[in-house]
């Protein structure tokens, strides 16, 4: 998960030593993953726990489910542009704020961007962040076809309109 930009949220708590019993096969897989990522087993376990606490558990409570990219891409391909527009508009209008609450996020632009980037990471969608003097630039890759890209583009447009009216409150 990405680290928060807010310094208050960045304050680290001192680590504690805890002992767990881990099944042998799971430990072998964790050690292999640790080697692949060139990280210590301790760092990997902490990342897994943090991911569960900060994303997976709240995401399930918010009503999100893991879904096949291929199936979703086929569903998007069936929809026409007007249906995609309506779907994005309705999501932002009726579900967006509640999703932010369920994910334990503040209702700010920065929190929305962080939640979206965390969702990309959790869903396996690569993204890149570039900061220039004028703007913050996010480049996303979904690999799910043009209709999926249209949905996220439309979602971003409606979210920015919604944010400009609502985030000021």
N, C-alpha and C positions, 0 to 999 in steps of 0.2 A: 504494500500500500504506500502511496505517496506520503511524504511527511507534510504536515500542515504548515502553512506559511505564518500563521499567527504564533508569535513568540510565546504567548501564554500557553497555547496548546503544545508547544514544542518542549516545554520543560520536562526533562526526563525524571522519572522516579528511580530511586536506587533499586538495582536488581536484587532479587531474593533467591536463595538457593532452595530448590524443591526437588524431590526425588519422585520419579514416575516409573512405573513398569510398562514397558512397551513390547508388544509382540515381536518376536524375532524377525519375521518376514517384513513387517512394517519398518523395523529399524534398518534392515538391509536396504530397503528402498529409500529411506531417508538419507542414509549414508551415501548412496549412489547419487541422489539428487544434490546433496551437499558438495560432492566432488565435481559434478557437472557445473554447478553454479560457482564453484571455487569460493565457497563460503563455509564457515564452520557449522557443525551440526547444531550448535547452540543458536547461532544466528538464524538458521533455517527454521528451527522449532519456534523461535520467537516470532518470525514472520508468519508462520502458519497460525499461531495463536492470535496474533494481532489481526490477521485477515478474518478469522472466524468471529472475533469480538466486534471489530469495527465494520465489517462488510457482510459476511455471510449470514449471521444471525439476524441483524436488523433488516437485511434484504429479504429474507424469507418472511419476516413479520410484516414487511411492506407489501407482500403479495407477489414478489418476483420469483420466477422459477428458471432453472437452467433449461435451455431449449436448443435443439439442433440448428446450426447456422444454415445448413442446406435446406431444411424444411422451411425455415423462416424466409430464406431467399426465394423459394418457390411460391410462398404465400404472397410476398411483396410483388412478384412478377405478375400475379393474377390481378392485383389491384390496379385501377387506373389512377391517374394523377390527382383527380378530384377526391377520390377515396383516401388517398395518402394524405392529402392536405387536410381533410376533415378529421382523420385519425390523429394527426399531429396536433391540430388545433384543439380537439376535445381533450386530449391527454394533458396538454398544458393548462387548459381552462379548468378541468375537473379533478385531475389527479396529481399534478406536479407538486403543489404545496404540501399535500399529505405525504407524498413520497419523501420529500425533504425532512419532514417531521419524523417519519418512521425510521429514516436512516440516521437520525440524531444529528441532523445538520442544521446550522443556523440558516436563516432565510436571507442570505446575502449573495451577491454575485460571486464573490470569491468561494463561498461554500458550495454553490451550484457547480462551478467549474471543477473544484476538487472532487465533488461527488461524481461528476461525469467522468473525470479521468480515472477515478477509482473503479467505476463501473467498467470502463474500457479495459483496465488491467484485469479485473476479475473475470471478464468475458473473453479475454484473449485477443482483444483488438489492439494492435500496436498504434501508438500515437507518438508524436514528437511535439515538444514545446520549444518555441523560440521567442526570445524577448528582444525587441528592438527599442529604439528610443521612443517610437510613436505607438507601438502596439505589442500586445501579447498574441502570438500566433500559435494555434494548435492545428496540427496536421494529423488526420485520422485515416486509418485504412481498415475498412470493414470486409472487403472481398466477398460481398454478397450481392453484387449487381447494382445497376443504376437506380432501380426503384428504392432500394434500401438507402442509398446515398440521398435520394430525393426526400425520403422520410426524415433523415437526420438533418438535412439542410432546412426543411420546413419546420422541424422541431426547434432548431436553433433560432430561426426567424421569429416564431411565435413566442419562444422563451424570452428572447431579447425584448420583444414588445411588452410582454407580461412583466418582465423584470423592471423595465423603465417606468412602468406605472406602479408596481406593487413593492419593489424593494426599497423605495424611498420612505415607506411608512414605518 
